[in-house]
């Protein structure tokens, strides 16, 4: 049987937003050496001595002036970004579903044979393929065939029908769970989430997977609430901090680059989520352990499995582009 080359994953999942890891800029501080050659006194004529003396005084004054130094990025920040942003020729595939996945893979534009692979639950497979990869796997609706771009992360997940599918991922790290790729929440949805939660100036809002910080910043600007945003991606944290400065709410909000699954959010009175169903299910034990009774939890588009009795309501909002978004409200 002749296998046809698959469509790109972006075409297959056109509702997913691209997450293109950025290449890191490396800065190297350049060094300059200044020196004077000392000559014998008898080589200088008397008429040149005032010029030499003036130069000596000028250099002495300059030695006391502090010039701004060119500094390198902090090593910890460099290591974190490198672990999140894959190399330009690297592809990561993660298994987020509850069973091992069998798939076939080969390099694009190369006369390579198909390789059969099995990825265990929770595992990450990494490949170096400058031109990309072609992947095939079987789902309930038939054979899936996609092209994977280098420098990106992907994850096997269940779609809305409960069928195996391959989606864009957020990172390729093996020491942290990939909860969801970054997809900005429309502002009309942000407003409705805060309204449904009944946010006031007395609340402490935690956004788990805060992205660009729009929910935390809006809660602070509109209601005077204190807020904390947590995200694993340093680029998102930088965007969040810039948004807070731009909106003038830096005294009310904080943002932390951290794995949500290892975070302490016990002081929250409101929690907002825009994660995937399996991520909400994974997070549920932490919500139950850390949150105080009565804490409001608002989830965008996806329910929290196992919290059916805690659901206090839901609303459907239509965004400016015509897409519909469901918002679920829970009380711990």
C-alpha positions in Angstrom: 0.0 0.0 0.0 1.3 3.4 -0.9 1.2 5.8 2.0 0.4 9.4 1.1 2.1 12.3 2.8 -0.1 13.7 5.5 -1.4 17.3 5.9 0.3 19.5 8.4 -0.8 19.2 12.0 -1.8 22.9 11.9 -4.2 22.2 9.0 -5.6 19.1 10.8 -6.1 21.1 14.0 -6.9 24.5 12.6 -8.6 25.6 15.9 -5.4 25.2 17.8 -3.1 28.2 18.1 0.5 27.8 17.1 3.1 27.9 19.8 6.4 28.4 18.2 9.3 28.2 20.7 11.6 31.2 20.3 15.3 30.9 19.7 17.3 32.1 22.6 19.5 35.2 22.2 22.9 34.7 23.7 24.8 37.7 25.0 28.5 37.8 25.5 30.1 40.6 27.4 33.0 41.9 25.3 36.2 42.8 27.1 38.5 45.7 26.4 42.0 46.1 27.7 43.5 49.6 28.0 47.2 50.1 28.5 49.8 52.7 28.4 53.4 52.2 27.2 55.7 53.9 29.6 58.7 55.6 28.0 61.9 56.8 29.5 61.7 60.3 30.8 64.6 61.5 28.7 62.7 60.7 25.5 60.2 63.4 26.2 61.1 67.0 25.5 60.2 69.5 28.1 57.5 71.1 25.9 55.5 67.8 25.7 55.4 67.3 29.5 52.2 69.4 30.0 50.3 67.3 27.4 51.4 64.1 29.1 50.4 65.4 32.5 47.0 66.4 31.2 46.4 62.9 29.8 47.5 61.3 33.1 45.0 63.5 35.0 42.2 62.7 32.6 42.8 58.9 32.8 42.8 59.2 36.6 39.4 60.8 36.6 38.0 58.3 34.2 39.0 55.4 36.5 36.5 56.7 39.1 33.6 56.8 36.7 31.4 53.7 36.7 30.2 52.7 33.2 27.2 50.3 32.8 28.4 46.7 32.3 27.2 44.3 29.7 25.9 41.4 31.8 24.9 37.9 30.7 21.4 36.5 31.5 21.1 34.7 34.8 22.1 31.0 34.4 18.9 29.8 35.9 16.7 31.7 33.4 18.9 30.5 30.5 18.5 26.9 31.6 14.7 27.2 32.1 14.2 28.7 28.6 16.4 26.1 27.0 14.4 23.3 28.6 11.2 24.8 27.4 12.2 25.9 23.9 13.3 22.9 21.8 16.3 23.0 19.5 15.5 24.2 16.0 15.8 20.6 14.7 14.2 18.8 17.6 10.7 17.5 17.9 9.1 16.3 21.2 6.1 13.9 21.4 4.4 13.4 24.8 1.7 10.8 25.8 -0.9 12.4 28.0 -3.6 9.7 27.6 -4.1 6.8 30.0 -2.7 4.1 27.8 0.4 3.5 25.7 0.3 4.6 22.1 1.6 2.8 19.1 2.7 4.9 16.1 4.8 4.9 13.0 7.3 7.7 12.2 9.9 8.6 9.6 11.8 11.7 8.4 10.3 13.9 5.8 12.2 14.3 2.5 14.4 11.3 3.3 14.4 7.8 2.0 14.0 6.5 5.5 11.9 3.5 6.5 8.9 3.7 8.8 9.8 3.0 12.4 7.3 1.5 14.8 7.3 3.2 18.2 5.4 2.6 21.5 5.2 5.6 23.9 4.3 4.7 27.5 1.9 6.8 29.6 3.5 10.1 30.6 6.6 9.5 28.5 8.3 12.0 26.1 9.9 10.9 22.9 12.4 13.3 21.3 13.7 13.3 17.7 16.2 15.3 15.8 14.8 15.9 12.3 15.8 19.2 10.5 13.2 18.7 7.8 10.5 17.5 10.1 8.7 14.1 10.7 5.8 12.3 9.3 3.7 10.4 11.8 0.9 7.8 11.5 -1.3 6.3 14.2 -4.6 4.6 14.6 -7.6 6.2 16.3 -11.3 5.1 16.6 -12.2 7.1 13.5 -9.4 5.7 11.4 -5.8 6.2 10.5 -4.3 9.6 11.3 -1.4 11.0 9.2 0.4 14.3 10.0 3.6 16.2 9.4 5.4 17.5 12.4 7.5 20.7 12.3 11.0 20.9 13.9 11.4 23.0 17.0 7.9 22.1 18.3 6.3 20.0 21.0 3.2 17.7 20.4 1.1 15.6 22.7 -1.2 12.6 22.3 -4.5 13.6 23.9 -8.2 12.7 23.7 -10.4 15.0 21.6 -13.9 16.1 22.5 -15.2 12.8 21.2 -12.9 10.8 23.5 -10.8 9.7 20.5 -7.0 9.6 20.3 -5.6 12.7 18.6 -2.3 14.6 18.3 -2.3 18.2 19.4 0.3 21.0 19.8 2.0 20.9 23.1 3.5 23.7 25.3 6.9 22.2 26.1 9.1 19.2 25.8 10.3 18.9 29.4 10.2 15.5 31.1 10.1 16.8 34.7 6.8 18.8 34.3 3.3 17.9 33.0 2.2 19.6 29.8 -1.2 20.9 31.0 -2.2 22.8 27.8 -0.7 24.9 25.0 -1.1 28.7 25.3 -4.3 29.9 23.7 -5.4 33.5 24.8 -8.8 33.8 26.3 -11.0 36.3 24.5 -11.6 39.4 26.7 -15.4 39.0 26.6 -14.8 35.6 28.2 -12.4 37.0 30.8 -15.0 39.5 31.8 -17.7 36.9 32.1 -15.5 34.6 34.1 -14.8 37.3 36.7 -18.5 38.3 36.8 -19.6 34.7 37.4 -17.1 34.3 40.2 -18.4 37.5 41.8 -14.9 38.9 42.2 -14.4 41.8 44.7 -11.6 43.8 46.2 -11.5 41.3 49.1 -10.6 38.4 46.9 -7.3 36.7 46.1 -7.4 35.3 42.6 -5.1 32.6 41.3 -4.8 31.9 37.6 -3.2 28.5 37.1 -1.6 28.6 33.7 -1.9 32.4 33.5 -0.5 32.8 29.9 -0.2 36.6 29.2 -1.8 37.5 32.6 -5.0 39.0 31.2 -7.3 37.5 33.8 -5.2 38.4 36.8 -4.6 42.0 35.5 -8.2 42.5 34.6 -9.4 41.4 38.1 -7.0 43.9 39.7 -7.8 46.8 37.4 -11.6 46.4 37.4 -12.3 45.0 40.8 -9.2 45.9 42.9 -8.6 42.2 43.7 -5.2 40.9 44.5 -4.0 38.3 42.0 -1.3 35.7 41.4 -0.5 34.2 38.0 1.5 30.9 37.6 3.0 29.7 34.4 5.9 27.4 33.4 6.9 29.5 30.4 9.2 32.5 31.2 8.0 34.2 28.0 4.4 34.2 29.3 5.6 35.6 32.7 7.4 38.4 31.0 4.3 39.3 29.0 2.2 39.2 32.2 4.5 41.5 34.1 4.6 43.9 31.1 0.8 43.9 31.0 0.6 44.7 34.7 3.0 47.6 34.3 1.0 48.9 31.4 -2.3 48.7 33.3 -0.8 50.2 36.5 -1.6 47.3 38.8 1.8 46.0 39.8 1.1 46.6 43.5 -1.8 44.2 43.4 -0.5 41.3 41.2 2.4 38.8 41.2 3.5 36.3 38.6 5.6 33.2 39.2 7.4 31.0 36.7 6.5 27.6 38.2 5.0 24.2 37.6 1.3 24.5 38.5 1.4 20.9 39.9 4.0 22.0 42.4 2.5 25.3 43.3 0.9 26.5 46.6 -2.4 28.3 45.9 -4.0 27.6 49.3 -4.7 31.4 49.9 -6.9 31.7 46.8 -10.5 32.6 47.2 -11.0 32.4 43.4 -9.2 30.1 41.0 -9.4 30.4 37.2 -8.5 27.7 34.7 -8.2 27.3 30.9 -6.7 23.8 30.8 -7.7 20.6 29.0 -10.1 18.0 30.5 -7.3 15.5 31.5 -5.4 18.4 33.0 -8.4 19.5 35.1 -8.8 15.9 36.3 -5.1 15.7 37.2 -5.4 19.0 39.1 -8.6 18.2 40.9 -6.9 16.4 43.9 -4.7 19.5 44.5 -7.8 21.7 44.3 -9.5 19.5 46.9 -6.4 19.4 49.1 -5.4 23.1 49.1 -8.6 25.2 48.6 -10.8 26.2 51.5 -14.5 25.3 51.4 -16.5 27.9 49.4 -13.6 28.9 47.1 -14.9 29.6 43.6 -13.3 27.8 40.7 -14.1 29.0 37.2 -13.1 26.9 34.2 -13.1 28.0 30.6 -14.5 25.6 28.0 -13.8 22.4 30.0 -15.4 20.8 33.0 -13.6 19.4 36.0 -14.2 15.6 36.0 -15.5 14.4 39.3 -16.8 17.7 40.4 -20.3 17.4 39.0 -21.9 17.9 42.5 -19.8 21.1 43.0 -20.9 22.7 39.8 -22.8 25.9 40.6 -23.7 26.8 37.0 -22.4 27.6 33.6 -22.9 30.1 30.8 -22.2 30.2 27.1 -20.5 33.3 25.7 -20.0 34.3 22.0 -16.7 35.9 21.2 -16.1 38.6 18.6 -15.0 36.0 16.0 -18.3 34.1 16.5 -16.9 31.2 18.4 -18.9 30.0 21.5 -17.2 29.5 24.8 -18.6 27.7 27.8 -17.7 28.9 31.3 -18.2 26.5 34.3 -18.5 27.8 37.9 -17.7 25.5 40.8 -17.6 25.9 44.6 -15.1 23.9 46.6 
